[in-house]
Amino acid sequence: MKDWWKKKKSKMRKNNKSKEAYNFGDFMLDMLLWLPELIVFPIRVIYWVLRALSKNIFDTF
């Protein structure tokens, strides 16, 4: 019984270590990739809105 339990325990430890869990390094990589986009996107939206408004205003006059 002890041998069976030890084999099962060692297999479970191997499985837990081999699983790809979301860790702090993955979080930092995501932040490095998403942070520039979160900063630039509002600026782009403001630019698109101002451009559309200016085209509509100058086309009507």
FENBEL-V788128 format. One record per residue. N is the residue number from 1. RES is the residue in one small letter. OMEGA is omega in whole degrees, 0 to 359 (* if undefined). D_LAST is the distance of its C-alpha to the last C-alpha in Angstrom with 2 decimals. Layout:
BEGIN
n=N res=RES omega=OMEGA d_last=D_LAST
n=N res=RES omega=OMEGA d_last=D_LAST
END
This chain:
BEGIN
n=1 res=m omega=181 d_last=89.88
n=2 res=k omega=179 d_last=88.97
n=3 res=d omega=179 d_last=88.26
n=4 res=w omega=181 d_last=85.95
n=5 res=w omega=180 d_last=84.09
n=6 res=k omega=178 d_last=83.77
n=7 res=k omega=180 d_last=82.39
n=8 res=k omega=181 d_last=79.87
n=9 res=k omega=180 d_last=78.84
n=10 res=s omega=177 d_last=78.39
n=11 res=k omega=180 d_last=76.30
n=12 res=m omega=178 d_last=74.05
n=13 res=r omega=178 d_last=73.60
n=14 res=k omega=180 d_last=72.64
n=15 res=n omega=181 d_last=70.13
n=16 res=n omega=179 d_last=68.55
n=17 res=k omega=184 d_last=68.27
n=18 res=s omega=179 d_last=66.81
n=19 res=k omega=180 d_last=64.03
n=20 res=e omega=180 d_last=60.64
n=21 res=a omega=177 d_last=59.65
n=22 res=y omega=184 d_last=56.36
n=23 res=n omega=184 d_last=57.48
n=24 res=f omega=178 d_last=56.13
n=25 res=g omega=177 d_last=55.48
n=26 res=d omega=179 d_last=53.30
n=27 res=f omega=180 d_last=51.38
n=28 res=m omega=178 d_last=50.79
n=29 res=l omega=177 d_last=49.64
n=30 res=d omega=179 d_last=47.15
n=31 res=m omega=179 d_last=45.82
n=32 res=l omega=180 d_last=45.50
n=33 res=l omega=185 d_last=43.50
n=34 res=w omega=183 d_last=41.26
n=35 res=l omega=177 d_last=40.63
n=36 res=p omega=180 d_last=38.23
n=37 res=e omega=179 d_last=36.26
n=38 res=l omega=178 d_last=36.11
n=39 res=i omega=186 d_last=34.79
n=40 res=v omega=185 d_last=32.20
n=41 res=f omega=178 d_last=30.82
n=42 res=p omega=178 d_last=29.10
n=43 res=i omega=178 d_last=27.45
n=44 res=r omega=180 d_last=26.16
n=45 res=v omega=178 d_last=24.85
n=46 res=i omega=178 d_last=22.96
n=47 res=y omega=180 d_last=21.51
n=48 res=w omega=181 d_last=20.44
n=49 res=v omega=179 d_last=18.84
n=50 res=l omega=179 d_last=16.90
n=51 res=r omega=179 d_last=15.83
n=52 res=a omega=178 d_last=14.72
n=53 res=l omega=181 d_last=12.79
n=54 res=s omega=178 d_last=11.03
n=55 res=k omega=179 d_last=10.28
n=56 res=n omega=181 d_last=8.99
n=57 res=i omega=183 d_last=6.79
n=58 res=f omega=177 d_last=5.41
n=59 res=d omega=180 d_last=5.57
n=60 res=t omega=180 d_last=3.81
n=61 res=f omega=* d_last=0.00
END
